[in-house]
Amino acid sequence: MIEWVMKNYWNYIVSIGIVSVILSLFFKRRKDVKNTRRDLNVIQKLGDNYYTPAFFRMKVGSKASFRDLNKVEERVFMYYFHEYIHFLQDVTTTYGLMNISNTNYYIRDAVYSIEHGKSKLFGYPHVVKPKGDSGYLNHRMWRVYTGAPIEPMREKVTLDNVEVSTVTIAKQNVDVTFIDITDVKTGQQDRIVFGAAIMSEGMAYMMEHYVYEPVYKKYGQPYPGVPDYPYNICQKLAERNYPEIAQWPVVLVALCDLSLMNYNPGLMYVRLIEHLREIKLHERCAQYQKIDDFVSFIYLEGLQFLKGHQHDFETMQKYVASEMKEYFKCKEFEGNNRWIDHVFNKGAEFRKKVPQFMIDIMLYGCGKSAQQNQCFAILFKQMGSPLVFNDANEATINPPEGFDTSNYIPELFWAIQQMFWMFQNGKKNLPCQLKNHCLISQPKGAAVVDSRCDTAPWSRCLDKQLCPFAVMWRHWGLTGYAPK
């Protein structure tokens, strides 16, 4: 397994000199709720675990080093595995690509608005003004497609009703999947939109549980529990609409995966369950001696059902890749563009040749360590990893096998995320969230981190030593601009 630790990338950053851009509706985090996700034999204190969609960064709440994944304890790697599934959802599904495109649209609009404003001081949050293009419509629809956020989490809930209703957004009709839930502890009732945020978490948890529950049994330990909301909502919806398949995690993960191949995943999940109920899927399983064949049938049936309800994946992948490469318009950042092309192309290749690869990771990884999960290992070698942090602020990344890492600076995606937050929250987003990482990574004797990281990181654009934030702020022509 290729290993590359981004600890001294500053040697390159400081040599660049002068270099002449979503609403991020959910920030995937996993906090342990009442210690249900804590195993003191493995991790003294379990911190946050999350993946940030469209910015390719994940955090694993452990002080364990991920420099060599072969040495990571199985029950720690479980959390790495879960967040890595979110990375795959981000770059290998229609919804993930459209989310990235929506992010790009928002950022480009913000940068254009700032550069063409009447003042060097810009207000926030930036709000996209109505336009006649498809990007604006997608931007307005995104709250429906993403659905309710995953927090606050709720330990125990009942799912009381599922209803699909048509609402009008930006003069367009869209079908929205509403679910009514009740918090068992507090009695609070809520009607929320079931969308990609909840579905992505449910899918990742079902995969994690399927693979790692036997590992915990091997150690004689019960598997850590999770709060019902958001992790068990997909299963509860199946229990209500098609109970015969509700205890089949392989089928439910396949339905989530197929649904994420549509721009409106929540609606597709409900419609797919209805379709499989109509064809009596639970009776057909007896026809297949091998589970692989049964899974292949589900994907064939599901993709056929989705036909006409989805965009061409490869066309979308190429379009979104070209959008992302607009971030980096000089040769010093060409490595980032190569990484975008490689990861997106490999994602499209897996979708075309092995559409059920997510299920293969489950089936052939059940009870095995990451090293023994051959399907995961093959995919990981070809896709590599996003930028990964642990609780010690150690940054690691595994590039795809054979990938040329020259001029590849993954921290710049994080800097772009910090800029996005600046467009959303302005000075409320300070201090810069790259500060601790920069402090650890900067060369001896350098003064890359100073008080401006806490108050005005945009003012660093004329420094001789540029931090990642200053590099991108300057690269996009925003030198001299600042939030009010």
MARVOTI-573597 format. One record per residue: z, y, x of N, C-alpha, C in turn. Coordinates in steps of 0.001 Angstrom, whole numbers, plus 500000, padded with zeros to 6 digits. Layout:
ZYXZYXZYX
...
! end
This chain:
500000498814500853500000500000500000500000501243500893
499045502132500644498925503335501451500103504254501180
500633504844502221501753505758502051501440507089502718
501790508143502017501601509478502588502704510371502065
503533510888502932504644511731502521504304513182502828
504291514022501777503940515436501958505196516224502352
505588516102503616506771516825504071506378518021504953
505239517923505649504880518964506608503540519594506286
503199519669505004501922520248504631501870521738504961
503026522332505238503054523763505567502210524067506790
502136523128507731501332523353508926499898523698508563
499464523164507426498120523497506965498118524775506126
499073524861505191499118526009504283499164527323505047
500053527425506067500230528703506740499015529082507563
498115528127507819496935528424508618495769528922507785
495917528925506453494788529285505602494449530766505727
495479531621505806495232533054505838494773533540504484
493806534448504413493334535005503156492353534034502508
492589533663501285491680532831500515491435533511499185
489962533783499056489543534502497846489101533517496780
492895528464485837492831528945486658493512528103486240
497322526082477325497878524758476933499089525185476290
498516525142476177499859525252475641500497523935476070
501393523940477059502044522715477494503069522391476429
502682521578475517503518521412474326504649520428474516
504510519597475571505671518761475801505833518510477277
507082518412477685507445518207479074508248516919479069
507629515826479483508229514514479274509475514357480126
510598514202479461511857514032480169512607512849479567
513349512178480424514170511081479925515579511284480435
516453511692479563517853511865479933518636510672479412
519598510211480208520360509090479677521284509618478583
521279508930477460522051509349476293523293508474476200
524442509116476376525724508394476353525703507187477291
525116507377478487525087506357479537524285505119479177
523467505177478102522744503970477729521668503619478728
521204504587479556520173504290480538520749504267481942
522038504029482087522652504092483404523099502706483858
522785502390485106523246501134485691523907501495487022
525213501541487037525928502034488207525785501115489409
525361499871489197525128498985490329523859499369491082
522997500143490444521716500488491037521659501967491398
522045502831490472521950504270490663523320504870490364
523894505546491331525214506120491105525180507138489979
524138507937489951524010508903488865522534509011488515
522197508669487285520819508731486841520486510142486389
519556510776487061519136512121486684517965512066485721
517251513187485637516102513271484744514931512471485289
514192511859484382512927511210484704511866511864483833
510776512293484426509749512913483606508403512937484323
507372513130483535506035513373484054505515514640483389
504845515499484148504318516737483578502816516592483368
502380516414482122500959516230481830500126517420482285
498929517120482779497937518105483212498252518717484569
499436518445485130499794519012486430500133517927487450
500086516659487057500138515521487974501380515521488872
502521515577488244503775515520488992504783514719488195
505498513828488865506528513060488180507816513074488978
508899512902488250510239512911488853510961511633488444
511577510985489415512376509787489154513816510117489507
514705509927488539516097510342488700516921509400489537
516572509287490801517307508444491734517174509047493123
518165508812493968518058509267495357517332508244496227
516908507156495618516143506159496361514848506772496869
514439506403498061513193506899498628512018506088498093
510925506769497801509709506103497334508612506149498391
509050506285499657508077506273500752507382504918500849
508153503874500656507605502519500690508017501831499395
507082501710498461507412501149497153507808499681497244
507422499018498325507790497610498488509294497434498699
509958498514499073511391498429499354512252498974498216
511626499408497139512376499988496022512950498879495151
514253498960494860514909497962494023514243497905492647
514125496709492096513366496509490854513838497395489715
515154497504489545515688498244488404515577499754488594
515324500196489820515009501605490062513531501836489822
512720500887490267511271501038490095510885501055488618
511726500500487769511470500508486330511191501926485837
511960502897486343511777504281485914510489504876486496
510185504494487714508912504904488329507762504359487485
507867503096487097506843502439486292506614503183484978
507689503546484303507595504238483014506852505562483161
507238506356484150506589507659484321505152507506484801
504881506455485556503505506222486010502596505898484828
503129505239483814502352504980482603501932506304481977
502802507301481998502437508619481475501300509241482289
501315509018483597500218509489484437498902508835483998
498933507526483737497731506833483277497285507346481918
498236507606481036497886508180479733497209509536479906
497629510268480907497113511612481162495652511596481604
495294510645482464493964510689483095493005509613482598
493470508700481736492565507626481285492428507548479772
492907508564479028492762508542477571492077509825477098
491458509738475934490805510903475343491802512013475091
492948511659474514493958512680474255494405513344475553
494667512539476592495110513096477866494105514082478432
492828513715478394491791514602478917491696515880478093
491794515757476770491722516940475923492942517835476133
494083517242476428495267518036476735495055518831478019
494463518185479032494156518876480278493164520008480023
492150519738479202491160520759478871491805521935478147
492718521641477247493420522696476526494273523524477479
494902522858478438495673523548479465494773524493480247
493631523971480688492686524783481450492248526005480645
491980525783479363491507526870478496492546527990478416
493787527602478224494859528591478118495019529364479426
495030528665480549495233529322481837494079530262482156
492851529811481944491695530677482207491747531935481345
492125531769480086492205532911479180493281533889479639
494403533356480112495490534219480589495059535006481819
494425534321482772493984534988484004492958536075483690
492012535756482810490989536743482433491641537958481772
492592537705480890493273538792480189494038539684481154
494697539086482145495461539861483129494528540709483985
493449540075484466492526540784485353491787541921484647
491610541817483332490871542833482577491796543721481745
493103543631482024494050544466481312494047545899481842
494702546779481126494741548183481501495817548475482543
496706547515482763497816547740483679497957546560484627
498541546821485784498831545757486740500046544930486290
500768545444485305501895544707484740501456544057483441
501646542759483318501204542057482113502395541568481288
502191541551479987503235541075479084503191539565478929
504177539014478287504266537576478055505076537326476800
504920536189476147503976535135476526502538535527476228
501629534988477008500225535237476736499828534494475467
499143535179474573498671534583473320497147534648473302
496516533500473085495059533443473037494570534105471758
493680535058471894493140535751470733492027534920470100
491840535054468775490812534259468081489430534431468707
488765533301468863487413533269469411486588532291468588
485304532330468770484426531452468006484058530174468723
484699529891469859484317528695470620485188527493470252
484720526322470690485443525084470379486782525021471094
486876525698472256488129525703472992489254526339472206
488936527407471482489956528078470680490410527189469527
489456526526468878489816525625467780490705524496468289
490346523918469433491147522866470036492547523381470359
492617524609470870493903525224471199494789525356469958
494206525773468855494975525943467624495409524605467017
494588523595467185494883522285466606495926521510467409
496216521992468603496946521131469536498358520779469095
499004521653468353500351521315467866500313520117466928
499223519982466185499070518833465293498842517570466108
497931517633467063497589516446467840498762515953468680
499503516893469271500670516520470080501851516133469209
502007516816468090503083516492467165504427517045467611
505480516510467034506833516991467315507220516695468754
508041517546469354508528517283470715509484516096470727
509707515543471912510548514344472016512032514678472071
512362515940472191513763516359472180514008517339471038
515210517335470452516373516557470882516253515080470502
516697514229471418516690512802471148517801512462470168
517610511365469424518598510952468425518858509450468602
520122509105468689520481507719469009520028506728467946
520256507073466684519930506149465594519325506933464447
518113506546464032517467507217462909516861506170461980
516664506568460746515880505768459811514582506509459556
513496505749459378512211506344459031512031506134457535
512071507219456779512154507141455330510817507248454615
509832507885455270508545508074454590507475508426455608
506245508014455308505071508364456113504033508927455168
503492510085455509502537510738454614501463511457455416
500207511222455072499090511933455690498622513014454723
498651514257455179498253515394454339497226516234455083
496369516885454327495362517767454906495880519196454917
495841519811456086496247521209456218495081521989456810
495115523299456634494049524162457148494569524960458332
493875524833459451494219525555460675492952526202461203
492998527501461449491842528247461950490609527976461082
490833527961459766489772527768458766489142526376458815
489822525441459463489342524063459540490388523132458939
489921522120458195490834521132457626491124520035458648
492365519637458722492751518569459632493807517708458954
493699516391459122494685515465458561495890515367459495
497058515566458928498294515574459707499191514441459225
499766513691460168500672512596459839502109513096459888
502748513164458727504144513583458633505034512350458476
506181512372459140507170511318458926508510511976458597
509232511354457682510574511828457317511598510919457980
512494511517458753513520510728459437514904511275459094
515891510381459178517286510761458948518124510345460146
518874511280460690519793510984461778520998510253461182
521198509006461558522259508192460970523638508789461256
523817509355462427525128509894462816525474511167462053
524523512085461943524814513395461341524353513510459896
523456512610459480522900512686458136521790513721457998
521450514388459100520410515419459042519049514789458763
518315515386457842516977514905457489515935515889458000
514857515348458554513791516192459095512435515618458732
511498516508458450510091516124458313509385516635459566
508780515726460312508146516106461571506726515549461622
505956516076462562504590515597462763504602514480463797
504062513336463409503941512197464320502653512358465111
502790512524466435501618512743467265501742512088468619
500979512609469569500861511975470875502147511992471682
502981513018471519504213513097472314505122511904472035
505401511661470756506251510532470376505575509215470733
504280509126470454503546507887470701503525507526472186
503296508513473043503238508248474483504561507692474990
505666508255474506506979507753474920507232506337474406
506868506113473142507066504777472580506262503731473321
505028504049473629504159503122474349504716502819475739
505090503849476489505613503644477843506896502824477817
507757503088476819509006502324476745508746500862476396
507844500601475447507559499208475091506989498445476283
506155499100477077505610498450478281506726498187479292
507534499195479534508651499064480472509598497935480045
509958497929478758510895496929478242510322495525478375
509043495364478047508402494049478107508409493506479534
508142494390480495508042493965481893509419493752482514
510380494622482209511625494642482975512836494025482285
512770493714481007513915493043480384514222491709481071
513206490882481400513517489629482117514140489876483493
513830491001484120514432491328485410515933491533485249
516327492243484191517749492456483941518461491137483612
517774490277482887518362488963482580518605488180483861
517685488344484811517835487654486091519125488071486794
519516489339486607520754489851487197521953489646486282
521730489022485125522822488776484191523323490034483528
522434491007483338522829492288482758522026492572481496
522639493248480526521892493629479330520914494746479666
519809494768478967518811495802479227519309497137478690
519175498230479449519654499541478976518985499940477665
519773500435476751519236500849475470518602502231475542
517918502612474480517317503941474382517587504505472999
517553505817472848517695506413471514516487506083470648
516733505863469378515644505555468443514538506600468485
514987507868468514513999508949468570513974509519469984
512843509432470676511502509105470169511040507671470405
511821506873471163511292505647471744510938504546470746
511606504488469609511367503384468671510614503794467403
510094505008467377509426505488466171508146504712465883
507371504385466899506128503616466690506434502266466039
507480501610466523507858500324465958508359500481464527
509141501517464275509655501740462921508517502039461942
507496502746462425506355503030461558505623501734461215
505488500849462206504860499550461957505711498713461001
507035498760461157507922498018460260507730498453458816
507444499719458626507286500239457270505909499904456686
504868500011457511503497499869457002502873498488457199
503364497737458190502809496393458427503861495573459171
504925495157458479506071494519459137505728493240459889
504637492573459516504289491305460175503965491486461659
503561492676462074503226492876463492504257493746464216
505294494164463510506240495132464074507023494590465267
507150493274465378507888492674466483506962492154467576
505724492596467563504745492194468575504457493384469487
505225493568470551505037494742471404503648494839472017
503043493701472310501696493734472894500713494370471917
500830494015470645499947494580469623500232496073469441
501494496447469400501838497850469186501403498730470353
501549498227471569501074498990472733499555499140472677
498876498076472278497413498155472142497021499206471110
497756499266470005497464500263468969497715501687469484
498788501868470241499054503183470835497943503563471798
497571502622472643496534502870473643495210503231472975
494840502484471954493608502771471213493695504122470507
494841504423469945495008505685469223494885506883470155
495369506729471390495265507815472359493832508026472841
492932507141472445491508507339472737490859508204471661
491678508869470865491209509785469834491944511111469990
491322512191469583491958513501469723493152513671468794
493226512878467711494333512965466751495056511611466711
495857511305467746496444509960467889497343509536466736
498151510460466208499073510101465132498347509577463918
497278510257463533496473509819462393495837508473462669
495295508299463868494609507047464203495565505865464211
496797506080464652497783504993464678498033504476463260
498207505389462332498438505006460937497208504309460365
496036504865460627494794504280460093494507502907460698
494786502748461982494567501441462621495499500382462041
496746500741461825497685499786461215497192499378459835
496734500345459060496197500043457727494997499106457816
494134499360458779492936498526458946493310497094459341
494224496956460288494627495619460724495359494867459616
496060495598458783496716494970457629495665494459456646
494604495231456454493540494831455532492826493566456005
492631493435457327491936492243457837492917491114458142
494220491337457839495281490340458023495334489825459467
495571490745460355495612490407461786496632489327462086
497780489359461421498854488405461723498439486967461431
497470486770460535496977485427460247495905484999461241
495219485965461821494126485637462742494614485191464109
495843485550464461496316485241465810496297483743466094
496461482913465051496467481458465240495109480933465708
494071481735465530492723481302465926492532481339467443
493439482011468127493258482212469570494294481437470361
493810480598471264494709479801472093495304480636473228
494552481635473682495008482492474770495291483895474247
496392484462474689496745485801474235495731486834474716
495096486549475872494062487459476372492933487613475366
492537486491474772491448486534473799491864487295472545
493122487130472146493630487850470978493643489353471249
494069489727472436494089491141472815492674491704472855
491743490924473390490347491367473445489808491618472043
490196490755471100489765490944469715490332492249469143
491615492521469424492244493752468917491512494985469453
491196494972470739490498496123471321489081496237470777
488404495108470618487044495141470072487064495678468646
487997495185467854488125495621466465488550497090466404
489501497450467260490000498824467253488952499834467694
488221499517468760487188500431469240486058500566468236
485740499473467559484718499531466525485186500410465363
486458500292465017487005501102463931486995502592464301
487272502876465587487336504261466042485959504885466215
484920504051466231483573504564466452483262505631465406
482775506764465881482510507861464966483690508791464820
484871508364465326486073509201465265486482509680466654
485672509427467677486070509786469020484898510355469808
485230511111470815484215511668471694483856510627472753
482655510767473336482263509889474423483193510145475609
483889509092476028484937509269477026484375509714478373
483301509078478821482753509420480134482224510843480169
481579511273479069481084512651479000482247513635479066
483307513333478329484477514198478340485130514223479713
485216513055480336485844512962481651485117513852482667
483797513822482646483026514637483586483207516123483294
483251516465482009483415517863481625484775518397482058
485830517627481810487180518077482159487337518150483678
486746517190484397486809517231485865486159518500486390
485016518859485823484341520084486272485177521319485962
485879521298484820486784522408484478487903522527485510
488488521399485851489629521422486772489219521903488150
488018521568488557487572521953489898487319523446490009
487309524134488868487230525588488892488523526195489428
489598525395489451490846525880490032490676526195491528
489866525371492197489810525386493665488379525695494114
488149526950494491486783527395494753486495527685496221
487246527124497128486932527311498541487110525985499274
486494525891500425486437524614501138487820524128501569
488760525077501748490102524669502172490804523799501142
490333523835499884490952523045498827490047521905498366
489037521605499138488064520609498705488701519240498496
489787518971499214490470517691499033491009517522497625
491483518594497010491961518515495631490826518186494673
489653518760494916488497518451494065488048517003494234
488120516502495471487775515091495688488755514185494957
490043514547494974491056513735494282490781513731492779
490466514888492217490150514972490788488980514054490453
487910514144491217486732513294490971487088511823491073
487830511469492108488150510056492333489000509487491197
490084510167490868491003509646489849490331509586488481
489604510618488115488942510632486819487849509569486739
487078509427487816486011508410487813486586507005487732
487665506763488460488297505440488398488879505178487010
489465506205486416489995506049485062488908505671484081
487751506337484177486618506024483294486090504623483568
486119504223484823485645502888485191486531501802484589
487847501993484657488755501017484055488555500960482541
488398502112481906488196502147480451486917501427480043
485898501534480859484610500925480526484602499425480792
485133499025481937485052497622482350486229496777481854
487429497373481798488627496622481390489425497488480416
488925497706479199489605498632478276491045498260477976
491393496972478112492749496520477802493630496456479049
493335497260480089494090497141481340495578497444481164
495935498281480206497361498555479967498085497280479536
497437496495478700498040495240478240498118494239479382
497108494224480240497133493321481391498332493616482287
498652494893482450499819495270483250501084494667482647
501159494647481311502315494062480632502357492549480807
501265491911480384501252490455480316501461489803481676
500813490361482702500862489721484014501935490330484918
502738491231484329503838491795485092505189491450484527
505215490732483410506465490431482724507444489704483643
508590490338483901509628489715484718509361489744486205
508308490434486626507938490438488040508218491800488661
508386491799489956508531493055490675507164493727490756
507161494983491161505898495715491275504953495028492247
505522494449493311504700493787494310504014492539493763
504669491887492778504133490650492219503202490884491037
503208492099490491502363492433489342500974492774489858
500112491776489925498811491960490556497942492973489821
498000492990488501497179493936487735497612495368488029
498928495581488080499437496912488404499051497287489833
499170496333490760498873496612492167497410496995492361
496505496289491683495073496602491805494798498000491286
495349498308490120495137499631489535495752500715490416
496969500462490920497671501458491731496909501753493020
496357500731493631495602500948494868494369501806494629
493742501623493487492516502361493213492777503751492654
493872503926491915494184505220491313495124506070492172
495991505410492952496996506141493685498063506687492751
498857507606493248499939508166492443499811509685492382
500461510310491398500606511759491434501684512121492450
502022513385492546503115513826493401504425513376492763
505270512695493545506501512095493020507714512663493755
508722513064492984509965513574493557511120512682493139
512129512612493997513369511938493629514490512970493548
515718512528493335516844513448493192517227514122494501
516694513631495614516964514264496912515874515275497264
514996515578496294513883516513496501512905516024497557
512878514722497781511888514156498686510571513968497925
509498514493498474508186514401497841507355513319498510
506795512436497717505919511393498246504680511292497380
503631510770497973502422510528497204501683509353497834
501114508520497009500291507413497459498845507720497106
498031508126498063496625508387497747495905507094497393
494802507175496668494013505973496386493542505331497693
493352504049497661492938503315498851491613503861499381
491601504199500667490387504701501293490108506171501049
491011506866500365490783508272500041490998509158501263
490075510075501498490174511020502600491133512138502202
492286512200502843493325513158502437493177514527503092
492140514742503870491972516047504500491788517123503431
492444518250503633492391519386502710492860519034501299
493696518012501177494271517641499875495712518113499837
496023519025498925497350519630498845497859519495497412
498505518377497075498928518129495687499929519143495165
500693519810496061501645520811495605500972521956494859
499692522159495082499003523267494418498934523065492909
498893521803492452498940521554491006500281522020490443
501345521803491196502678522255490780502733523778490755
502101524405491749502056525861491781501322526400490550
500267525720490146499529526140488954500414526002487717
501198524933487669502134524787486549503140525922486532
503642526313487702504573527424487787503918528713487291
502652528894487593501924530063487117501754530009485600
501465528829485085501365528677483627502660529106482952
503777528620483502505078529014482945505279530523483038
504746531120484108504853532567484257504084533276483144
502914532742482787502140533332481698502868533160480361
503680532116480265504431531861479049505735532651478983
506446532672480107507822533179480087508087534348481016
507097534721481849507285535842482756508486535667483664
509280536699483784510430536675484680511533535734484208
511447535320482940512445534372482427512339533025483128
511204532794483780510974531498484411511475531450485856
512090532523486314512583532569487691513946531894487793
514307531399488999513527531422490242512374530429490224
511462530589491180510328529663491283510843528242491470
510319527315490696510834525940490727510375525144491945
509488525721492751509101525061494001510059525399495136
511017526270494882511853526824495948512529525743496794
513219524807496153513948523789496918513012522915497726
511888522576497131510916521761497862510369522528499059
510058523804498869509553524611499976510595524731501085
511853524850500705512932524973501685513016523732502565
512859522567501936512909521311502683511660521130503542
510522521566503040509243521272503675508830522275504741
509352523497504708508857524527505621509163524172507074
508266524551507998508485524264509425509702524997509963
510258524471511053511402525126511677511014526525512138
511880527465511864511629528833512282510811529629511294
510248528987510296509451529701509306510375530357508285
509870531394507669510652532095506642509862532118505349
509394530950504953508581530854503745509442531073502507
510693530638502571511618530809501446512527531997501717
512567532939500768513472534062500879513857534522499476
514494535677499372515018536144498092513929536386497053
512697536610497494511615536860496543511294535629495694
511649534451496192511460533226495397512276533298494108
513364534040494149514243534174492988513829535313492068
513119536288492607512864537501491829511397537848491634
510551537577492643509159538025492552508243537214493466
508026535930493185507175535117494075505749535639494182
505284536360493171503928536905493214503771537972494294
504873538511494791504815539561495807504565539003497205
504484537682497340504319537055498636502850536953499050
501932537452498211500504537225498437499967537837499729
500641538834500280500164539478501499500916538992502738
501769537997502571502486537427503719501524536670504630
501906536543505888501107535729506804501274534249506486
502478533887506062502751532501505685502835532438504169
501852531782503575501765531752502119502372530476501564
503233530640500571503760529478499850502693529005498859
502836527810498273501822527326497323501575528293496169
502653528886495621502484529828494517501642531021494960
501965531589496116501230532753496612499783532403496925
499552531202497431498186530765497722497324530823496462
497831530249495364497038530201494138496971531557493446
498061532301493469498068533638492860497001534516493534
496932534397494849495954535179495619494545534628495438
494428533320495445493129532669495311492450533055493993
493231533262492950492685533617491639492548535118491439
492747535887492503492540537319492432493633538066491716
494859537535491712495954538171490984496894538980491897
496494539161493150497310539981494050497511541375493452
498752541796493394499062543117492853499467543088491385
499225541961490715499620541824489311501000541183489221
501745541549488203503101541013488033503498541087486567
504378540187486130504873540275484748505798541472484589
505831542036483386506691543194483117508163542823483202
! end
